[in-house]
């Protein structure tokens, strides 16, 4: 019997599963390049490149996490939900949570490509706080709020989420305001124990707004007549094809006042001031950080450094770490740029935004 003594090449020594992974990877790359060329020449252009580019990055990262056996994703990595932002020594931690964007319901924020990821939602805030709840080393919470407000219902839910967390965890909660923390942004800020704002921060705007379009004159000008079929006298309230009646105005005013009184009661509760005092400071007035301090709407004018120092002082911490609680999953962050582009495009042309009957705690520039 003859024995083949020729040495084995490197391919024959390679693990079959590992070889299969790389073959599939290079096959994917070739197909990806082919599809990118096709899409580009068909005129889809830059948007196709963005989508396929993100997919390529995602695939490369996932492939890099696969072990040689190809059986499972490696799990030996640092908790991705926390990032040390400032380190002053010690094991105690201050949770640093950034809330930026419009306040919306979770259902709206999660619409693919239409709902922007740069939003504040009740479920999102709850998820952030659950991370803090689960770690006994967190001794205080610093919340950065930069928001013009938004949904009245979502704002109230977030206020409740923060208050419930405070009762359960019993740690100091300091709020630092950003460029703007007005209307609903102030609503959720008032749930904190101590509020700090930059001198140039725009805040206040304690009030409720609802808007509806009356396009009757436009319809007549362009020769469009809208036929409405309804069962119920007020079913077409806020219709864009006619003027509102006196009764409908009174109905909307009553609803707006209910939401406004709820807003005032939350400010009164959070800031520990009489309802009448909150009412005097409200009426939709806006304040700079300095004016808000003089009015008693905030406690201190300062910066991020002074907010961190104030938080540590309230928690009696000498040595500590400031740990940033990251916003969103890896997938959310990966596709946030793409979602932002779609949101900008559809926000302009989306006709549904004209007929959104909701009152909002939203600061709007004239």
PyMOL commands that set and color helices and strands:
alter all, ss='L'
color gray80, all
select helices_A, chain A and resi 10-13+16-41+46-65+106-109+122-133+152-169+184-189+216-222+246-271+275-281+289-295+304-314+330-349+351-355
alter helices_A, ss='H'
color red, helices_A
select strands_A, chain A and resi 82-87+93-100+102-103+119-120+138-147+149-151+172-182+194-197+202-204+286-287+300-301+321-325+360-362
alter strands_A, ss='S'
color yellow, strands_A
deselect
rebuild
show_as cartoon
